[in-house]
Amino acid sequence: KRFASIDQISKEKFLISAFINLTNLIKSSRDLNEYLQSTLKDSVKAFKFQRCSFLMLSDDKSQVKSRFVFNDMAEDDSTKIVFNISQSDNAISRVLNSKMPALINDYTHRQWRDLITKELSTFIHEGALAVIPVQIGKKPIGVICAQLFPNNNKTGKNNKTKRDISTDDFEQLCSLVEHLNMCLTMIMTR
């Protein structure tokens, strides 16, 4: 008989709590910001991401910029993020246009090489990135970006240990954002 590890149990509990928080918000709030912040903070806690951001699509759809950014403690992070998505085909514009999430554990892989701009490379910071579209109905309003960064080894050398976002975590995060999208659609069409 297999037993779940403590990490597994807490992740599942955090995830269920995140779904419940969003569902309960429907009864009490029409403020998109509350839904987005709740989802980002709960994602950091459940998946132990080091940074989780909501990048909002500009009115002219030429760029996305940080609306909310939370660090690994689920606290506000002052990082300012802006990506131009109209001047080049890049991973974020591809996610917004296709409305399909992307998991980028190796941005140098040939699948991503042509879609990683200099700004995106700096943003990814040799780590892993999940990009998931946020939509009201079928209309994209931005993306949620979840990130893991390389760990520094304790060997005294400048070696970094690469950390990937697992497929399970990515799929569960996508489900949480889909639930967020349903909640946003419900409150905006009431």
Secondary structure, DSSP 8 states (H G I E B T S, - for coil): -----HHHHHHHHHHHHHHHHHHHHHHH---HHHHHHHHHHHHHHHH--SEEEEEEE-TTSSEEEEEEEEETTS-B-----EEE-SSS--HHHHHHHHT--EEES-TTSHHHHTT--HHHHHHHTTSEEEEEEEEETTEEEEEEEEEE--EE-TTSSS-EE-----HHHHHHHHHHHHHHHHHHHHHH--
